[in-house]
Amino acid sequence: MAVRATVSRFPIDADAQEASGLPWGLTVTPFAAKDENEIGPAYGSNGHLLPRCENCYAYFNTYCELDQWAWNCSLCGTLNGLPSDAIARYSNPQSIPEMTSSFIDLEMPLDGSEEEMTQARPVYVAAIDISSSEEFLELTKSALLAALEALSPGALFGLVTFSHKIGLYDVQGPIPVVKNVFIPPDGESSLSLELEDVMPLLQFLAPVETCKDRIAAALETLRPITSWERSAGAAQGMDSVLMGGRGFGTAMEALFNYLGSEFGNTFALARVFAFLSGPPDYGRGQLDTSRYGEQYASKRVDADRALLPEQTPFYKDLATIAVQSGVCVDLFAVTNEYTDLASLKFLSIESGGSLFLYSSTDDSTLPQDMFRMLNRPYAFNCVLRLRTSTEFKPGNSFGHFFPDPQYENLQHIICCDSYATYAYDFDFADNSGFSRHSGEQPVVQIAFQYTVVVPPEGLSNSEMSSSSRGKHTLQRRLRIRTMQFGTAHNINEIYDSVDHEVVLSLLVHKVILASLEDGVREGRALLHDWLVILTAQYNDAFNLVQYKNGNKSMSSQIDITFSQCPQLEPLPRLVFALLRNPLLRFHEEGVHPDYRIYLQCLFSVLDPSSLHCGIYPALMSYSTPDTLAYPRHSLSRAALITSGSPIFFLDAYTTLIVFYSSTADPSIPFPPPQDCLLRQTINKVKQERSITPKLMFIRGGRDDATVFENYLIEEQDVDGIGFASAMGFVSFLDDISQRVTEYMK
């Protein structure tokens, strides 16, 4: 569990927090195997015996005062009695995880019989759009063949197709058999038959270890729906089938109900991989994609505002059904036409799944992404709870979860991998703040309760009876991290403790929220104003503005680069880069609304370092493929020219570019050889990434270098595209300086 705060020394009270101009909060990656310092938890068992405070329900931890019979809660100060079994256990503290570490991971007993605990076969269902092209289906087949290699032997797999009908595949016999049910064309009618009546669920879900070849054979039979088949559908009275034929909403609704009937019995978690080649245009949940063209043509309506909210609540409601059915949805959209991901995204983000967007089938990384996603560990049926000491409290929470309808600050996460990150900001509980004289410090406790599927080889013989061998077993665990923070006695101490990457994370969450509620223009204004206020507060705190006759004189140069505080120095560049990012660029600049939604979904789950890379890519240079020259350059053409290096490596999170300068010595091998330092760096980056980045090799002077040059943002105008201003970042700082001057008058 990695936790990083915007400031490691908390503001002493609300006035100090306001005066700093900084967001106050933290990010947490709960299923990360280690903490932010690469230290793992203390493991143990009997998590249900861990004492809890009778007042605030916080868990006992190493910061609590303990005597023979009682303990003081480190969060609220309440004195709690110790039960007799705990007194006996804590008499030998060296062997107890919660006595030796503030980061613990304890096994919990599972409710139910041994038979129920071993009914844990992971279930995966591929739902494939056949109102598509041959190229789309070939790519999808490749992705699913890669997925089959990554699935554990105990998994169950189901194959379903959708168009103007739903096709269920039985792959357990000698030849694959498909049974179809037609989808009513209108948005009100449901299916005439439940899928359970078309094919029993356990006939549909096939064991991967015995049916892998048959599943692969079934995939080879997939063909795009033809105009003849659509005409045949129309002949049955479904006239509008000729107008469309992608009944995605009806298919998903039926599939969730189908799987939900066995939730908790056959499976504890099902993952649905939904492959979509365009917008749903048939049956329930069909989307009107003409609004994209209308808004694009009209200058009277703010397209950035109109295209971001969902146009129908159907998919948000459907996500609730998925969650209740124990289903996590991963959505793979392979299309360059407007598909309205603003409406569809709820299926994945609320169920703990992922949203992927590929603009074409030619260079898509879909097969690699599928394999990567299934090859890493994940937890499910998770509950995340953040508690604080009494002086402050969690404010907003951000991330892909759904909040508990009853309890505050409690989030449910259907599926969580080791990359998924969530964010919180803090507010003071009242005006008094933290005590300046007390020895007690602010405490944050994060509790993460989760379930994992343990394969048979993950259990010792003593943990398995002979009847459960060969079966997957559920294991419930409780992971707790308790952290104590210092308080800052003045604003300089706050600034000196800033983590600029976490500040960026909180800013990104806030501007995404503002964009969704009020449009991109408002999100940009919010970000711009924040930097102006921060700069003004900083200049005031460091007395950089001179006073004459009681009035502030602007004769002195305002410090807009935070030269006296290294921790704040990166922020103007990061804000400039965020304003240049497609996340906040205007619709008329050519940013596709679906791509913007994809970036919102991607950026809102990244850890702070990855997000930094996505917003302001890392650019390093090499003298030779084996010799690093400079580890970090600014994103400017000037940096390339002045460095004199022949090779540059740019990491923009989703894209990796190796660029050879036009002046590079022809004897330097291109592309770099497999055994060189640069290749090792590239491979390490790819290995550690949650998605598969595209790797490009470009030779300056020979190849089109536009893709690479577009990342050199510092000489681009922040409000335009191209190179309208040769002093993009410089003029941006001048503008901030003028705004600060006006603000401080």
C-alpha positions in Angstrom: 0.0 0.0 0.0 1.8 3.1 -1.2 0.6 6.4 0.3 1.9 9.9 -0.6 0.7 13.2 0.8 0.8 16.6 -1.0 2.8 17.9 2.1 4.6 15.7 4.6 4.2 18.5 7.2 0.5 19.4 7.6 -0.7 23.0 8.0 -1.4 23.9 11.6 -4.9 25.2 11.0 -7.3 26.3 8.3 -5.7 29.8 8.0 -2.3 28.3 7.4 -3.7 25.9 4.8 -5.5 28.7 3.0 -2.4 30.9 3.1 -0.3 28.2 1.5 -2.4 28.0 -1.6 -1.8 24.3 -1.9 -4.2 21.4 -2.1 -4.1 19.2 1.1 -4.6 15.5 0.7 -3.0 12.2 -0.3 -3.0 9.4 -2.8 -3.2 5.7 -1.9 -2.4 2.7 -4.1 -4.0 0.1 -1.7 -3.1 -3.2 -3.5 0.6 -2.2 -4.2 2.7 -5.0 -2.8 5.0 -2.4 -1.0 4.8 1.1 0.4 6.2 4.2 -1.3 9.6 3.4 0.2 9.6 -0.2 -1.2 8.9 -1.7 2.2 6.4 -4.6 2.4 3.8 -5.2 5.2 4.1 -7.4 8.2 2.0 -10.5 7.4 -0.1 -12.4 9.9 -3.4 -14.1 10.6 -6.5 -13.6 12.8 -7.3 -10.1 11.4 -10.7 -10.5 13.1 -9.0 -10.4 16.5 -7.4 -7.0 15.9 -8.7 -4.6 18.6 -10.8 -1.6 17.4 -11.6 1.7 19.1 -15.1 1.7 20.6 -15.5 5.4 19.7 -14.1 5.9 16.1 -13.6 2.2 15.1 -10.0 2.7 14.2 -7.7 -0.3 14.4 -5.1 -0.8 17.1 -1.7 0.2 15.7 1.9 0.9 16.8 1.2 4.6 17.6 -1.4 3.6 20.3 -0.3 3.7 24.0 -0.7 0.2 25.5 -0.6 -0.9 29.1 -1.4 -4.2 30.6 -5.2 -3.9 30.5 -6.0 -1.1 28.0 -4.9 1.0 25.1 -5.4 4.6 23.9 -6.6 5.1 20.4 -4.0 7.1 18.4 -6.7 8.7 16.3 -9.3 9.9 18.8 -7.6 9.4 22.2 -10.3 7.1 23.6 -9.2 4.6 26.3 -10.3 1.1 25.3 -10.2 -2.0 27.4 -8.3 -5.1 26.1 -10.2 -8.4 25.8 -8.5 -11.3 27.7 -7.4 -13.1 24.5 -5.6 -9.9 23.4 -3.9 -9.5 26.8 -2.4 -13.0 26.4 -1.4 -12.4 22.8 0.3 -9.0 23.4 2.4 -10.5 26.3 4.8 -11.6 23.5 4.8 -8.6 21.2 7.7 -9.6 18.9 5.5 -12.2 17.1 2.5 -9.9 16.6 2.4 -7.9 13.3 0.4 -5.0 14.7 3.0 -4.6 17.5 6.0 -4.5 15.1 4.8 -2.6 12.1 2.4 0.3 11.2 1.9 -1.5 7.8 0.2 -4.9 8.3 -1.7 -7.5 6.1 -3.7 -10.0 8.1 -5.7 -13.0 6.9 -9.4 -12.9 7.9 -11.7 -15.9 8.4 -14.2 -16.4 5.5 -17.8 -16.9 6.2 -19.3 -20.1 5.0 -18.3 -23.8 4.7 -15.1 -25.1 3.1 -17.2 -26.1 0.0 -18.3 -22.4 -0.4 -14.7 -21.2 0.1 -13.5 -23.4 -2.7 -16.3 -22.3 -5.2 -13.9 -19.7 -6.4 -13.2 -20.5 -10.0 -12.5 -17.2 -11.7 -15.1 -16.5 -14.5 -14.2 -14.6 -17.7 -16.7 -13.8 -20.5 -15.8 -12.2 -23.8 -18.6 -10.2 -25.4 -17.7 -9.5 -29.0 -19.3 -7.0 -31.4 -19.9 -8.7 -34.7 -21.5 -5.5 -36.3 -17.9 -4.9 -37.2 -15.2 -5.5 -39.7 -13.0 -8.5 -40.5 -10.0 -6.5 -39.2 -11.7 -5.8 -35.9 -12.6 -9.5 -35.4 -9.0 -10.6 -36.3 -7.6 -8.2 -33.7 -10.2 -9.4 -31.1 -9.3 -13.1 -31.8 -5.6 -12.3 -31.3 -6.4 -10.6 -28.0 -8.5 -13.5 -26.7 -5.9 -16.1 -27.7 -3.4 -14.1 -25.7 -5.8 -13.9 -22.8 -6.3 -17.7 -22.9 -2.5 -18.1 -22.3 -2.7 -15.8 -19.3 -5.8 -17.4 -17.6 -5.2 -19.7 -14.7 -6.1 -23.4 -15.4 -9.0 -23.3 -12.9 -10.8 -20.5 -14.8 -14.2 -20.8 -16.6 -14.6 -19.0 -19.9 -17.7 -17.9 -21.8 -18.0 -16.5 -25.4 -20.9 -14.3 -26.4 -21.5 -12.2 -29.5 -23.9 -9.3 -30.1 -25.3 -7.4 -33.1 -29.1 -7.3 -33.7 -29.0 -10.7 -31.8 -27.1 -12.2 -29.0 -25.2 -15.4 -29.7 -24.2 -17.8 -26.8 -21.5 -20.3 -27.6 -21.4 -23.9 -26.2 -17.7 -24.9 -26.6 -17.8 -28.0 -24.4 -18.9 -30.4 -27.1 -16.8 -31.7 -30.0 -17.8 -28.8 -32.3 -18.8 -25.2 -31.1 -22.6 -24.6 -31.1 -24.1 -21.1 -31.1 -27.6 -20.3 -29.9 -29.1 -17.0 -30.9 -31.8 -14.8 -29.4 -33.0 -11.7 -31.3 -32.8 -8.3 -29.7 -36.0 -6.1 -30.0 -35.0 -2.9 -32.0 -36.6 -0.3 -29.7 -35.2 1.0 -26.5 -38.0 -0.1 -24.2 -38.5 -3.8 -24.9 -36.5 -6.5 -23.2 -35.5 -9.9 -24.6 -38.3 -12.4 -25.2 -36.2 -15.1 -23.5 -33.8 -15.0 -20.5 -30.3 -16.2 -21.5 -30.6 -19.0 -18.9 -33.5 -20.4 -20.9 -31.4 -20.2 -24.1 -28.5 -22.1 -22.6 -27.9 -23.1 -18.9 -25.0 -21.0 -17.5 -22.8 -24.0 -16.6 -23.1 -25.2 -20.2 -22.0 -21.7 -21.4 -19.0 -21.4 -19.0 -16.3 -23.8 -20.1 -13.3 -24.9 -18.1 -10.2 -23.4 -19.7 -7.9 -26.3 -18.9 -10.0 -28.8 -20.9 -11.6 -26.6 -23.5 -8.8 -24.2 -24.5 -8.5 -25.7 -28.1 -12.3 -25.7 -28.5 -12.5 -22.0 -27.4 -9.8 -21.2 -29.9 -11.8 -23.1 -32.6 -15.0 -21.2 -31.7 -13.1 -17.9 -32.1 -12.1 -18.9 -35.6 -15.8 -19.2 -36.6 -16.5 -15.6 -35.8 -17.6 -13.5 -38.8 -19.0 -10.0 -39.2 -22.7 -9.8 -39.5 -23.6 -9.5 -43.2 -26.1 -7.3 -44.9 -27.9 -10.5 -45.9 -28.3 -11.5 -42.2 -29.6 -8.0 -41.4 -32.1 -8.3 -44.3 -33.2 -11.6 -42.9 -33.8 -10.0 -39.5 -35.8 -7.2 -41.2 -37.9 -9.9 -42.9 -38.9 -11.1 -39.5 -40.5 -7.7 -38.9 -37.5 -5.8 -37.5 -37.4 -3.1 -40.1 -34.9 -0.9 -38.2 -32.3 -3.6 -38.2 -31.1 -2.1 -41.5 -30.5 1.2 -39.8 -28.2 -0.2 -37.2 -27.5 -3.5 -35.5 -25.2 -3.0 -32.5 -27.4 -4.0 -29.6 -24.7 -3.5 -26.9 -27.0 -2.2 -24.1 -29.5 -5.1 -24.3 -26.7 -7.6 -24.6 -24.9 -6.3 -21.5 -28.1 -6.1 -19.4 -29.0 -9.7 -20.3 -25.5 -10.9 -19.7 -25.2 -9.3 -16.2 -28.6 -10.8 -15.1 -27.4 -14.2 -16.6 -24.2 -14.2 -14.6 -25.8 -12.7 -11.5 -27.9 -15.8 -10.9 -24.7 -17.7 -9.9 -22.9 -14.9 -8.1 -21.6 -16.3 -4.8 -22.3 -19.8 -5.9 -20.3 -20.6 -9.0 -18.1 -17.6 -8.8 -17.0 -14.8 -6.5 -16.0 -12.4 -9.3 -16.8 -12.5 -13.0 -14.9 -10.3 -15.5 -16.6 -9.3 -18.8 -14.4 -8.2 -21.7 -16.6 -6.1 -23.9 -15.2 -5.5 -27.4 -16.9 -2.6 -29.2 -16.3 -1.4 -32.8 -18.7 1.6 -32.7 -21.6 3.2 -30.9 -24.5 1.2 -29.6 -27.3 2.0 -32.1 -29.9 -0.7 -31.6 -32.1 -1.9 -28.7 -31.8 -0.6 -25.2 -29.1 1.9 -24.4 -28.7 3.1 -28.0 -26.9 6.4 -28.3 -27.5 9.4 -30.5 -24.0 10.1 -32.0 -25.3 12.9 -34.3 -24.8 15.3 -31.3 -21.1 15.2 -32.0 -21.5 16.5 -35.6 -24.2 19.0 -34.5 -22.0 20.5 -31.8 -18.9 20.5 -34.0 -20.8 22.4 -36.7 -22.3 24.9 -34.3 -20.2 27.6 -32.7 -23.1 28.8 -30.5 -22.9 25.8 -28.2 -19.9 25.0 -26.1 -19.0 21.6 -27.5 -16.5 21.0 -24.7 -19.4 21.3 -22.2 -22.1 19.5 -24.2 -20.1 16.4 -25.1 -18.6 15.5 -21.7 -21.7 14.5 -19.7 -23.5 11.3 -20.4 -26.6 11.6 -22.7 -28.5 8.8 -20.9 -28.4 7.3 -17.4 -28.9 3.8 -18.9 -25.2 2.7 -18.6 -24.8 4.2 -15.1 -27.8 2.2 -14.0 -26.5 -0.8 -15.8 -23.2 -0.5 -13.9 -25.1 -0.8 -10.7 -26.6 -4.1 -11.9 -23.1 -5.3 -12.8 -21.8 -4.4 -9.3 -24.8 -6.2 -7.7 -24.0 -9.3 -9.9 -20.4 -9.4 -8.9 -19.3 -8.4 -12.5 -16.3 -6.3 -13.4 -16.4 -4.8 -17.0 -13.4 -4.1 -19.1 -14.4 -2.1 -22.1 -12.2 -2.2 -25.3 -13.3 0.3 -27.9 -11.5 -0.1 -31.3 -12.9 2.7 -33.4 -12.2 6.1 -34.8 -15.9 7.1 -35.0 -17.6 9.0 -32.2 -18.9 6.3 -29.8 -19.9 8.5 -26.8 -17.6 7.0 -24.2 -18.9 9.7 -21.9 -22.1 7.5 -21.5 -20.4 4.1 -21.7 -17.5 4.8 -19.3 -19.6 4.1 -16.1 -19.7 0.3 -17.0 -16.0 0.1 -16.4 -15.1 2.8 -13.8 -17.9 1.9 -11.4 -17.3 -1.9 -11.6 -13.6 -1.6 -11.1 -12.7 -2.3 -14.7 -10.6 -0.5 -17.3 -11.5 1.5 -20.4 -9.3 1.2 -23.4 -9.5 3.1 -26.7 -7.7 2.2 -29.9 -8.2 4.5 -32.9 -7.3 1.8 -35.5 -6.7 -2.0 -35.8 -3.4 -1.5 -37.6 -1.1 -0.6 -34.7 -3.3 -1.6 -31.8 -1.7 -3.0 -28.6 -4.9 -4.8 -27.6 -3.5 -8.3 -27.5 -0.5 -7.2 -25.3 -2.8 -5.2 -23.0 -5.1 -8.2 -22.5 -2.2 -10.4 -21.6 -0.7 -7.8 -19.3 -4.0 -7.1 -17.5 -4.7 -10.8 -16.8 -1.1 -11.7 -15.9 -1.0 -9.4 -12.9 -2.5 -10.0 -9.5 -5.8 -8.4 -8.5 -8.0 -8.2 -5.5 -11.8 -8.1 -5.6 -14.8 -7.4 -3.4 -12.7 -4.7 -1.8 -13.7 -2.1 0.9 -11.5 1.0 1.3 -11.8 3.2 4.4 -9.8 6.2 5.4 -9.8 7.5 9.0 -8.1 10.5 10.5 -7.4 11.9 13.9 -10.1 14.2 15.3 -8.7 17.6 14.2 -9.3 17.0 10.5 -11.4 14.8 8.2 -11.5 13.5 4.6 -13.3 15.8 2.2 -13.6 14.7 -1.5 -12.5 11.3 -2.6 -11.5 10.5 -6.2 -11.1 7.3 -8.2 -12.9 4.3 -9.8 -15.1 3.0 -7.0 -18.6 3.4 -5.8 -19.3 5.1 -2.5 -21.2 3.2 0.2 -24.8 4.5 0.4 -24.8 4.3 4.2 -21.4 5.1 5.6 -19.2 8.1 4.9 -15.7 7.7 3.6 -16.3 4.1 2.8 -15.6 3.0 -0.8 -16.4 -0.3 -2.5 -14.1 -1.5 -5.3 -15.3 -4.6 -7.2 -11.8 -5.2 -8.7 -8.5 -3.6 -7.8 -5.0 -4.3 -9.3 -1.7 -3.2 -8.0 -1.7 0.0 -10.1 -5.1 1.4 -9.1 -4.7 4.6 -7.2 -7.3 6.7 -5.3 -7.1 10.3 -3.9 -8.5 12.2 -1.0 -8.4 15.8 0.1 -8.7 17.0 3.7 -10.6 19.7 5.6 -10.2 20.8 9.2 -12.9 19.6 11.5 -13.1 23.1 13.2 -11.2 26.4 13.5 -8.9 25.2 16.2 -6.6 23.0 14.0 -3.8 21.0 15.4 -2.3 21.9 18.9 0.9 23.9 18.7 2.1 22.6 22.1 0.8 19.0 22.3 3.1 16.2 21.5 0.2 14.5 19.6 0.6 14.5 15.8 -1.9 14.1 13.0 -2.6 10.5 12.2 -4.1 8.9 9.1 -5.2 5.2 9.0 -6.2 3.5 5.8 -7.9 0.1 6.0 -8.3 -2.1 2.9 -10.2 -5.3 3.2 -10.1 -7.5 0.1 -10.4 -11.0 -1.3 -7.9 -12.9 -3.5 -8.2 -16.2 -5.3 -5.4 -18.5 -4.2 -4.6 -21.2 -6.7 -3.9 -24.7 -5.4 -0.1 -24.3 -5.6 -0.4 -21.2 -3.5 -1.5 -23.3 -0.5 0.5 -25.6 1.7 -0.6 -29.1 2.2 -1.6 -28.4 5.7 -4.0 -25.7 4.5 -5.8 -28.1 2.1 -7.9 -31.1 2.7 -7.7 -33.8 0.1 -11.1 -32.8 -1.2 -10.1 -29.2 -1.9 -6.9 -30.1 -3.8 -7.0 -28.8 -7.4 -9.5 -26.2 -6.5 -9.0 -22.4 -6.2 -9.6 -21.1 -2.7 -10.8 -17.6 -1.6 -8.8 -15.8 0.9 -10.1 -12.7 2.7 -7.4 -10.3 4.0 -7.2 -7.0 5.9 -4.4 -4.5 5.0 -3.9 -1.5 7.3 -1.5 1.4 7.1 -1.3 3.9 9.9 0.8 7.0 9.3 1.8 9.9 11.6 2.5 13.3 10.0 4.4 16.3 11.4 2.8 19.8 11.5 4.4 22.9 10.0 5.0 25.8 12.3 5.2 28.3 9.4 4.4 28.5 5.7 8.1 27.9 4.8 7.9 24.4 6.4 4.8 23.6 4.4 6.5 24.6 1.2 9.6 22.7 2.0 7.6 19.5 2.5 5.7 19.6 -0.8 5.5 16.6 -3.1 4.8 18.2 -6.4 3.7 14.9 -8.1 0.9 14.4 -5.5 -0.1 18.1 -5.9 -0.5 17.4 -9.6 -2.6 14.3 -8.9 -5.1 16.3 -6.8 -5.2 19.1 -9.4 -5.9 16.6 -12.2 -8.8 15.1 -10.3 -10.2 18.5 -9.5 -10.0 19.8 -13.1 -11.6 16.6 -14.4 -14.4 17.1 -12.0 -14.8 20.8 -13.0 -14.7 19.9 -16.7 -17.5 17.3 -16.3 -19.7 19.7 -14.3 -19.0 23.0 -16.1 -17.0 22.3 -19.2 -13.4 22.3 -20.3 -13.2 26.1 -20.3 -14.0 26.2 -16.6 -11.5 23.5 -15.9 -8.8 25.5 -17.6 -9.8 28.7 -15.7 -9.7 26.8 -12.4 -6.2 25.6 -13.0 -4.9 28.9 -14.3 -6.4 30.8 -11.3 -4.9 28.3 -8.9 -1.4 28.9 -10.1 -1.9 32.7 -9.9 -3.1 32.4 -6.3 -0.3 30.0 -5.3 2.4 32.3 -6.9 0.9 35.3 -5.0 0.8 33.5 -1.7 4.4 32.3 -2.1 5.6 35.8 -3.0 3.8 37.1 0.1 5.2 34.4 2.4 8.8 35.1 1.3 8.3 38.9 1.5 9.3 39.2 -2.1 6.8 42.1 -2.6 7.9 45.4 -1.2 5.6 47.7 0.8 5.8 51.5 0.2 3.5 53.9 2.2 1.3 51.0 3.3 0.7 49.8 -0.3 2.2 46.9 -2.1 4.7 48.0 -4.7 5.0 45.9 -7.8 8.4 47.5 -8.6 10.2 44.4 -7.4 10.3 41.5 -9.7 7.7 38.9 -8.8 9.2 35.4 -8.5 7.2 33.3 -10.8 9.6 30.4 -10.9 9.6 29.7 -7.1 13.4 30.1 -7.2 13.6 30.1 -3.3 11.7 26.8 -3.0 12.9 23.9 -5.0 9.9 21.8 -4.1 7.5 24.2 -5.8 9.7 24.9 -8.9 8.2 22.1 -11.1 4.6 23.4 -10.7 4.5 26.1 -13.3 5.8 23.7 -15.9 3.3 21.0 -14.9 0.4 23.4 -15.0 1.6 24.7 -18.5 1.8 21.0 -19.7 -1.6 20.2 -18.2 -3.1 23.1 -20.1 -1.4 21.8 -23.3 -2.7 18.3 -22.7 -5.7 17.0 -24.8 -7.4 16.5 -21.4 -7.9 20.3 -21.3 -7.5 21.4 -24.9 -10.5 22.8 -26.7 -12.8 20.8 -29.0 -12.1 23.1 -31.9 -8.4 22.3 -31.6 -9.2 18.8 -32.9 -9.5 16.9 -29.6 -11.9 14.0 -30.1 -14.4 13.8 -27.2 -13.9 10.1 -26.8 -10.1 10.5 -26.5 -10.7 13.1 -23.8 -12.9 10.7 -21.9 -10.3 7.9 -22.3 -7.6 10.2 -20.8 -9.9 11.2 -17.9 -10.4 7.5 -17.1 -6.7 6.7 -17.5 -5.3 9.7 -15.6 -7.8 9.3 -12.7 -6.3 5.9 -11.7 -2.6 6.5 -12.2 -0.2 6.9 -9.3 1.5 10.3 -9.0 4.8 9.4 -10.7 3.0 7.8 -13.7 0.6 10.7 -14.0 3.6 13.1 -14.0 5.0 11.1 -16.9 1.7 11.3 -18.7 1.3 15.1 -18.3 5.0 16.1 -18.7 6.9 13.4 -20.4 10.4 12.5 -19.4 13.1 13.3 -22.0 16.6 12.0 -21.6 19.6 11.9 -24.0 22.3 9.4 -24.9 25.8 9.9 -26.3 25.7 6.3 -27.6 23.1 3.6 -27.2 25.2 2.5 -24.2 25.9 5.9 -22.6 23.4 8.1 -20.8 24.2 11.8 -21.4 21.5 13.7 -19.4 18.8 12.0 -17.4 16.3 14.9 -17.8 15.7 17.7 -20.3 13.0 20.3 -20.6 10.5 19.7 -23.5 11.9 22.3 -25.8 13.8 22.4 -29.1 16.4 24.5 -27.4 17.2 21.6 -25.0 17.8 19.3 -28.0 20.1 21.7 -29.7 22.1 22.8 -26.7 22.6 19.2 -25.4 24.6 18.2 -28.5 23.5 14.6 -27.9 22.7 12.4 -30.9 20.0 10.2 -29.3 16.9 11.1 -27.3 14.5 8.9 -25.5 11.0 10.3 -24.7 8.6 8.6 -22.3 5.1 9.9 -22.5 3.5 7.0 -20.6 1.3 5.7 -23.5 4.0 6.4 -26.1 7.8 5.8 -26.1 9.9 7.5 -28.8 13.6 7.0 -29.6 14.7 10.0 -31.7 18.0 10.1 -33.6 19.1 13.7 -34.3 19.7 14.6 -38.0 23.3 15.3 -37.0 23.8 11.9 -35.4 26.9 10.0 -36.6 25.8 7.5 -39.3 28.0 4.9 -37.6 25.6 4.8 -34.6 23.4 1.7 -35.1 19.7 2.5 -35.8 17.5 1.2 -34.2 19.5 0.7 -31.0 20.7 -2.9 -30.6 18.9 -5.2 -28.3 21.7 -5.6 -25.7 22.4 -1.9 -25.2 21.6 0.3 -22.1 18.9 2.3 -24.0 17.0 -1.0 -24.8 17.4 -2.1 -21.2 15.8 1.2 -20.1 13.0 0.8 -22.6 12.3 -2.8 -21.6 12.2 -1.8 -17.9 9.8 1.0 -18.6 7.5 -1.3 -20.6 7.6 -4.0 -18.0 6.6 -1.7 -15.1 3.7 0.0 -17.0 0.0 -0.8 -16.5 -0.7 -0.6 -20.2 1.4 -1.4 -23.3 3.1 1.8 -24.5 3.6 2.2 -28.3 7.3 2.2 -29.2 8.5 4.4 -32.1 11.9 4.9 -33.7 12.4 8.1 -35.6 15.5 9.4 -37.5 15.6 13.2 -37.8 16.0 14.4 -41.4 14.8 11.1 -42.9 11.5 10.2 -41.1 8.5 12.4 -40.3 9.3 13.7 -36.8 6.0 15.5 -36.2 4.9 13.0 -33.5 8.1 13.6 -31.5 8.1 17.4 -32.1 4.5 17.7 -30.8 5.8 16.7 -27.4 8.2 19.6 -27.3 5.5 21.8 -25.8 7.5 24.6 -24.2 7.8 26.6 -27.4 4.1 26.2 -28.2 1.4 28.7 -27.4 -0.6 27.4 -24.5 -4.0 28.4 -26.1 -3.2 27.3 -29.7 -1.8 24.5 -31.7 1.4 24.5 -33.7 4.1 27.1 -33.1 2.2 30.4 -33.1 4.5 31.6 -30.3 8.2 30.8 -30.3 8.1 31.6 -26.6 5.2 29.4 -25.4 6.3 28.7 -21.8 8.1 32.1 -21.4 5.0 34.0 -22.5 2.9 31.8 -20.2 5.0 32.8 -17.2 4.7 36.5 -18.3 1.0 36.1 -18.3 1.0 34.5 -14.8 3.2 37.4 -13.6 0.8 40.0 -14.9 -2.2 38.2 -13.3 -0.3 37.9 -10.0 0.4 41.6 -10.1 -3.3 42.4 -10.6 -4.3 39.9 -7.9 -2.0 41.4 -5.3 -2.9 45.1 -5.9 
